[in-house]
């Protein structure tokens, strides 16, 4: 086994990992979780932890 065989094995393993991640991201089981995460910026508690501008010293 020379360096080119090792490079080929690593390339194929990387491609398989990439395809697994794409399959997971576009799978039906992940859709609900991704939709919830996409709507987090629009949640009701927008002002939680925000400091009113009138109480900040200048």
Order of alpha helices (4+ residues) and beta strands (2+ residues): alpha-alpha
